[in-house]
């Protein structure tokens, strides 16, 4: 087979044609990884083995027990092709438009095995495909750029991260087609910056868009992201080379891609607990975070470490996960380091002042060791769906005030442990799934049947480290900061919630002073009002007294004319009528020929006659109603029952008895001078 010489990715001439195979396979080692790149692109690629990212990726794959490397010799990468067309094609040096791709496997591969997989069929082919799929660890695109050749890289996430409940990491499935063999890897794509069409902020945005669950389109290339950020004029000639993006340019790029930006400024004295809470809440909500800051390295002279930190520039990384141990540790894509680099919060002295910093770590002999670099964070940028208008800090402030109030009960001995909470952003679908699958929620039905906002901040409250939720607050994430925001309170422990309503969130709490947190920065008072509004709700009262609203479950042919309900004459009573039933209905109705009655949606009492087979639906005009039945006179007394096949049939005898007795009280309110009794289904 004669193939073109693909070194440097250049388009070949006739004289360039040499014998090259479509792929090469080697055992996994740092040396083979380095030399496979040189085989493809030539010896001018300098110090591959010494490159920090190559060293990191090698150690990462070593921890995954990689055994084999396959070099796919000729690969067209969409991201690089766009970057090439925007900049490199105009260079005097021939960088070329073609890339290579390195594939990594945990099993033993050989040329013979690949040839067999591409030649055989049936059961033998299936077994080879399963073997390759099970052992696939991911790939790395190699670009024909000597000093910045690490392109799109997708490596399998450590099993230790996947299997640990204290660890959370964002990921998605990447489909890979290797000569027709379908493979896949679950991860988030990584690449290094090339300092030409992208800088660290661009590559951080690129990884962030890959991790953004709601991002349904093809992720733009690095050059496209850079142009989106910096171009005010189309086809500007000052776009490349690019040395970096400002925060304003980052916002512009994300805005162009239809994302709302929530920025959290991290000053010199930022609270690590707030940082941890932010990371956990957004990552739990499947949202990546862009972390910007100043990068420092240890000062050295003649190889001697002087222990001080020296600023070397600004930097941006993408936070994709965390590990909640005694201290929170985070996983970041750092283009100067590698994918899923581990970092931890650390108090470090910088110029003699203790500062909260992010200390980067890397794999060394399968263990994590401290890096010689740290990031002093200055800002966090969280892109979300445009409809999400309420930022995390307002929700956290609200929950802190609620928790502080509940913890008064702890101090007085009413709670065994202090209240804690966690916050997560959910879609309405996710929230309903949480409620319907939740154990012990007392008001599931009313919550699930309400129409709520599309995106919801969900705050679960616990007692100490218990896994059992006490109650859950649903906040409208699409509201405005000065709005009401409280959508629902889902109660899991009714006794506890009734206690805190009376002991903690009493009505006089609304007048309490929370000057440390501006009213526009929390929804505490809206929460208290919601709790008491729910308690005093008239509709809830009517539901409890006379049953929930129901539509008549069927209509008789005698009740319809020209597809419309025939309404019968009726009397409607809202309060004390000053009348007597004896005077209103001088011809007393009997049990065989009774009047009919119903309690309407607003609690009014409807009474009418059943004429020509037209029953309760004709009385209500097919409106929703509560308990309904018959009214008749017998043995010198007025009686009511709950015989209505259209409105009362769904109630058990016990439920109907309670509601009927409440309806009797309603009759007495309307007709205080009449004695009205109940005749239940079980009565003789």
N, C-alpha and C positions, 0 to 999 in steps of 0.2 A: 504494500500500500504506500503510495506517495502522498504525503501531506505537506502543506506549507509550513515553513519555519514560522512559528507563532511567537517567537521571542519578542518581548516588548509590545505584543499585541498589534504589530503593524500589519498593514495590508501588504501581502507578499508580491514580489516580482518573480519572474521566471528563475532568476539566479538564486533566489532565496529558498527554492524548494529543496527540502531534505527529508530523510526518512524520520518521522516522529509518530509514535503510537497515539491513539485517542485517549489513553489513560495510562497512568503508572501507579503501582502499588508498592508500598514499603511497610516494614514494621514501624511502629510508633516510637519515635525518639525525637529529641530536640534537633539532633543533627540531620535526621532524614527530613523532618519538617522544613528545615532551613534549605537543604540542598534541593528538595523538590521545587521550591520557589525559584531557585537559581537555574534549575534545568529548564524551567518554563520561560523565564524572563532574562536570563543571562547573568554573568558574574558581576555586572555593574550594580546590582542590588547590594548595598553596603551593610555589613554588620547585622545581618538578619538575626543571628543567634543572640546578639546583645540587645536587641530591641526590647524595651520594657514590656510592651503589649504581647510580643511573641512569647517572652518568658512567662508572663501571667497566663496566657492561653495554654501554653504547654503544661504548666502546673495544674491548671484547671482540668485539662483533659487527663492528666496523670491521675488526679483524684477520682476521675470517672472510670479508671482502669482501661484506658484506650490501648488497643493492641495494633491497629492497622490504620494506615493512611492511604486514601485513594486520591490521586490528582486527576481531576477532569480537565484535560488539556485546553480545550477551547470552549469558553463559556461566555455568553452575552448577558451582561447584567444591566437591567433597565436603569437602575440608579446611576451607575457609572456612565452609561451611554448618554444620559441627559447631561451629566456634568461634562463629559467629553465634548459634546456638541456645543456647549455654552462657552467653553474656555480652551480645553486642551487641543482641539482641532486646529486652532489658530497658532499653535506654538511651532517654532522652527524645528525643535526636536520632535522626532516621531514617537509619541507615546502610544499611539494605537488605540483602537476602540474595543479590542477583545480582552477579556479577562480569563482567569483560570479559577477553578473551585476545588478546594481541598475538602474531602469527606472523611469523617473519623468514625471508627467502629470499635466496639469492645471485643469483637470476635476476630478470629484469624481469617484474613482475606488473601486471595492469590489471583493472579491473572487467569489461571485455569478455572477457578471457581466463578469468576465474573463471565468469562467466555461461555461457560456451561449454562449460567443463568440466562444468558442472552440467546442461547441456541436451543435449549431443551423446552419441554412443554409438559403439561399434565401435572401429576402429583410431585414429580421431581422438581419442577419449576416452583411449585407452591412451597415446598420445604425450603428451598434456597431463599425465596422471597421472605418467608417468615424469619429465617435465620438472620438475614440482612436487616430486616425491619426491627427485630428485637435488639440487635446489637448496634443500631444506628445512634450515634452521639451528636450528630449535627455537621455543619459545614462552615467554611470560611471562604469568602470570595477574595481572590488575590487580584488587585488592580495593577496595571502596568506603570505604577508611579513609584519610583525607587524608594523614597523615604516615607511614604504614607500609603503602603500597599494593602493594608487591612481594610477590605470592604465589608459588605453585609455579612455578619457572622452570627449564626444561630446555633448555640450549643445547649445541650440538654441540661436542665436544672438538676442540681444534686438531689439524690434520693433522700438524703438527711433533711433537706429543706422541705421536700414534698410530704414526708411522713411525720413531721413534728407538728403537733397542734399549736405549739407556741410560736411557730414561724408561719408567715404569710407572704406570698410572693405573687406578683402578677405574671400572667403568661397567656399565650394563645398558641394554636396549632399552625405550624408552617408546613405546607405540602412541598415535597421535593421529588422531582422526577430525574432519576439517574439512569440514562439510556433506556427509558421505558419502565424501569422498576420504580414503583411508587413507594416512597419513604415519607416519614414525617417526624417532626421534632417539636416538642412543646417548650416554648421559651419566649424571650423578647429579643428582637434583633439589636445587634451592636455594630458599630464601626468606629474607626478612628478619624479624627479630623485630618484634612490635608493642607490646612492653612492657605488654601487657594480659593476653592469654591465654598469652603466651610471652616468655621472655627468651633470651639468647644460648645458654645451656645447652640449653634446650628445642629450639631450632632446630638446634643441633648434633646432638642425639640424633635428631631427625627426619631429617636428612640421613644420619646414620650408619645408621639402620634401612633407608633406601632403598638404601644401599650394601652392607648385610649380605647376602651371597650366600645364606645359609641362611634368610633371613627370607622365608617363603613366604606369609604372610598380607598383607592390606591394611595398609599403614603407617598407624598411628594419627595423628590430627590433633594440632596443637600443643596445643590445650586438653586433649585426652585424655592426652597425655604429661605435661603439668603436673599434672593431677589425680592421675595414677598416682604422681607423685613426692611430692606434698605432702599428699594427703588421708589422714588416719587415720580420718575419719568420713565416711561417704557423704553426699553433697549438702552438704558444708561450704560456708558462705557466705563463707569467708575465702580462697577459692582465687584469685580475681581481684580487682583487677589483680595481676599477678605480677611481682616485681622481679628474680627470679633464683633459681637452685637451688643448694643446697650439694652437696658431693660425696656426702654421705649420701643426699640426695634423688635424685641422679643414679643411684646404685647401686640405690635402691628402684625407680625407674622401669624400669631395665634388667632387674631381677630379676622384675618383674611380667610383662615380655614374654619371660620364659623364657631369659635369657642369663646366662652366668656371667661375672663381671667380674674381670679381671686388672688390678690397679692398680700402676703403677710411679711411685714418688715421686721427683721430681727436685729435689734440694736445691740449695743455693747453688753447690756444686762438682761438679755432675753432669758425667759424662764425655761429651763430644760423640760419641765413637766408639760408646759404648753406645747413645746416642740414635739415631744413624744405623743401627746394626745392628737396633734394635727396629723402626724405621720400615720398613726394607727387608724384614725377615723377615715382618712382619705384612701389609704391602701385597702382597708376593709371594704370600702365603697367601690373598689376596682378602679381607682383613679391614681395615675402616676403624678409625681410632684417634681417640678423643676427647682433645684436648689442652687442658688447663686451665692458666691462669696469670694473671698480673697484666699489664694493658695499660698502656703508657707512651706519652706523646707528647712531642715536643720543646717545651721552654719557649720562649715568644715574648712579646715586649712591643713594641707599636707596629710589628708586622711584622718585628722584628729577631729572628733566631734566635740564642739564647744557647747552643745546643749541648748543654744538659743535658736529661736525660730526667725527666719528671714523671709519677708514677703517677696514672691517672684512674679506675681500677677493676679489677674482675676480669673475665675473659673466657673463652670456650670456643669452639674451632673444631674442625672435623672434617678429619683428615688423610686424603686420598684417593689420594695418589700421590707420586712422587719423581722427581728427575732426578739420576742419579749422574754428575756431572762431576768436576772436581778436588775440589770440595766438594759435599756433598749438599744439594740444594734440594728443597723439598717443595711439594706443591699442596694447598691447603686450601679448604674452603667456610667463608668468614667472613661472617656475616650483616651485619657493619658495612662490608663491603668488596664482596664479590661471589663468584661461583662460580669454583673452580679458581684462586684467587689464589696467586701464587708467593711463597715465603718462603725465606729461607736462614739458616743458623746464623751468628751474628756475635758477636764479643766486644765488648761495649759497656760504657763506663764509666757506672755509675749511682751517683750520689752519691759519685763518686771511686773506686768499686770496680769492677774488671773483672768482668763477669758474662756467662755464655753466654745469649744471647737469640735469639728468632726475629724476624728483621727482615722485615716484610711489603713486598711489591713490587707494582706495578701497571703496566698497559699505558699507554704514553704515546707517541703517534705510532708505534704498532706495535712499540715497544721497551719492555723492562721498565725501570722506574725505581724508585728506593728510596722507600718511604713515610715518612711522618713518624710512624709508629706502630711499636711493637715489642711482642712478648709475652715476658714473663719466665716461662718454663714452670715450673709447680710439680708437675704430675702428668699422667700418661698413663693413660687408662682404655681397655682393650681388651675389648669384649664378644665372647664366643665361645659355641659350643655348650656346653650344660651338662656334657656328657661330657668336655670338655677340662679336665683338672684340673691339668696340669703347666704352669706359666708359662714364658715364654721365657727368663727370666734363669737358671734352673737348667740349661737346655740350653746356653745360651751359656757359662756357667761351665765345664761339662763339656768343651765343644769347645775352650775356651781352654787348659785344662790339657793336653788331648791334643795340641793344636797346639804348645804350649810344649815338650812332650817330643819331638815330631817335629823341632822346629827345633834340637835338640841335634845332630841329624844334619847339619843345614845348617852349623852351626858347626864340625863336624869334617870337613866337605868331602864328606859322603855325599849331600847334596842340593845342587843348583845354585841353588835359590831356596827361600825360606822357605815353610812351609805356611800356606795360608789356607783359610777355610771359609765357606760360607753356609748359612743355616738357613731352612727353610720348613715350614709346617704343611700336611699333606695328608690327604685321606681315604684309606682303604685302596684304593679303586678307583684314585685318582690315583697312589698309590705303586706299585701293580702295573703300571700303564701306563708309569710311568717305568722300572721294572726291565725289563719285557719289551721296551721300545723302546730300552734303553740299549745302547751299544756296548762290548764288552769285559768285561762283568760275568762273572766266572768261576763264580759259584755261583747263577746265575739259577734253575735248576730247584728247588733246595732252598728258595730264598726264596719263589718263586711258589706252591709247593705247601703252604706253612705257613699256618696260620690265625692272623692277626695282628689287632691292635686296630683299631677303626673309624677312629680318628684317630691320626696319626703325625707326630711331629716328625722331619724328614728333614734330616740334616746332610751336605753334600757337602764333601769335602776335596780341595784342589788343590795343585799345586806352583806357587807364584807366581801369575801371571796366566794360566796355561794354562787352556784350556777343557776339558781332559781330566781326568775325575774319577779320583782315586787309589783312594778307597773311600768308601762311604756308610754312615752309621750311622742306623738306624731306632729312634727312641725311642717308647715307649708314652705318648701324650699323655693317656691316660685313667687312668694309674697314679696312685699317691700319691707325694708327695715323698720318702718313706722307702722306696719300693719299689725293685725291680730296674730297671725301665723299659727296659733294652736289649732290643729285639726281634730285631734282626738286624744283621749287618755284611755289606754287599754289596761284594765285592772286585772292582775293575776292573783293578788292576795287581797280579797275584799275587806277582811277584818282590819288588816294593816292600813289600807287606804282610807277606810272610814275613820280610823284613829287619827291619821295625820291630817285629814280634812278638818276635824274638830280641834285637834291639839296644836297643829302647826299652821295650816293654811286657812285660818279663820278669816272672816271678812275684814277684821281690823288690821290684818297683815298688809292690806293694800296701802295703808298709810305709812308703812315702815320706810326708813331712810336707807337707800342704797346709793349714797352719793359716790362711793368708790367706783361704781360702774354706772355710767350714764344710762338714762332710761332708753335712749336710742340704741344702746348696745346690748339690750337683753329683752326678753319677753316674759319676765317673771310675773308682772302684774296681769298680763294677758292670761297667763296660766292660772292664777288665782281666780280671776273673773270667770274663766272657763269652768273651773271646778265647781264654783258656786252657781253658775248659770246651769250647768248640768244637773245640779242638785235641785234647783228651783224650777226646772223646765216644766211648762204647762203641758207640752205634748207628752213628756215622760210621765207626768202625773195622770193624764188621760189614758195613756197606754196601760198603766198599772191599775187604774180604777175600772176601766170599761173595755179593755182589750185593745190590741193594736189594730190599725186600720186594715180592712180587707175589702177587696172588690167582691161583688156577688159571684159565686162560683159558676152560675149558669143563668140563663134567661129562658123563660117559657115563651112559646109562640104567641100566647095571648097578651104578652107584655110588650110586643113590638108591632109597630105599624110603619111601613115605608122605611124599614131599617133603623127606626128611631124608637127609643123607649117611650111608652105611653105613661105619663106621670099621672098619678091619682091625687085627688085633693088631700091636703094634709095640714096639720097645725104644727108650728115650730115654736118651741119654748126655750128661751135662753136663761131665764132666772125665775124667781117667784112670779107666778102669773096672776095671783090674786083671784084665781078662778077655782071652781071645784069640778071634779070629774062628773059628779052627779048632775050639775047644771049644763056642762058642755055636751054630755051624752045622756039626754033624758031617757032615750031608748037604750036600756042597758044591753051591752054586748054579752053574749053567752060564750061558753067554752066551745060550742059547736059553730058559732058565728062571731069570732072575736074581732076586736080591733088589732091592728099591728103597730109596733113601735120599733124605734132604733135610736141609738146614740150616735150622732154625727161626728165627723172629724174634729169639729171645734167644741164638742161636748154638749151641743144643744140636743134637746129631746124632740124627736119627730113622732107624731101620732096620726094615723089615718085608717081608712077602711080598705079591706081587700075586696075589690070589685071585679067581678067577671074573671076570676083567676089571676088577677094582677096583684102580686105580693110585694115583698120588701124592695126589690129593685125598682118598682114603680113608685114606691114611697120615697126612696132616696134619689130617684132620677139616675140610677146606676152609679151614683157617687160612692166612694169608699166610705164605710161606716164601721162602727165597733160592734159591741154586743147588740143583738136584736131579738125580738120575740113577739109574743101575743099579750094583749090586755083584755081581760074579761071580768064580769061581775058574777059573784057566786056566794050564796048564803050570807048576803048582807055586806060582803067585803069586795074590794077591788083586788084582783090578782094579776101578777105578771109571770110569764115564763120565758124561757130562752129558746123556744121552738122557732128557729129560722134555719131552714136547710141551706140557705144561701149565705148567711153571715155567721151563724153560731155553730154550725155542724162540726167545725174543726176542733172545738174545745172538748176536753174530757168532762165527765160529769162533775168532777171536783172543781175544775177550773170554771166551768159554767156557773156552778153554785156561788163561788166567790164573786164573779163579775155580776151575777144577777142580784145579789144582795147589795152590791154597790149601786146598781141601776135603781133598785128600790129606793135607796137614799136620794138618788137624783129625782125620782118621782115625788118624794116627800118635800124636796126643796122647791119644786115647781108647784106642787099642790099640797101645801102644809096642812090643810084642813081635811084631807082625805086619808083614810087608813088604807095603805097599799101593802099587800103581802106577796110573798114569793111562792110559786108552786114549781119545784124543781122536777127534773125528769124522774128522780127516784121516788117522788111522793105518790101516794095512792090516789 
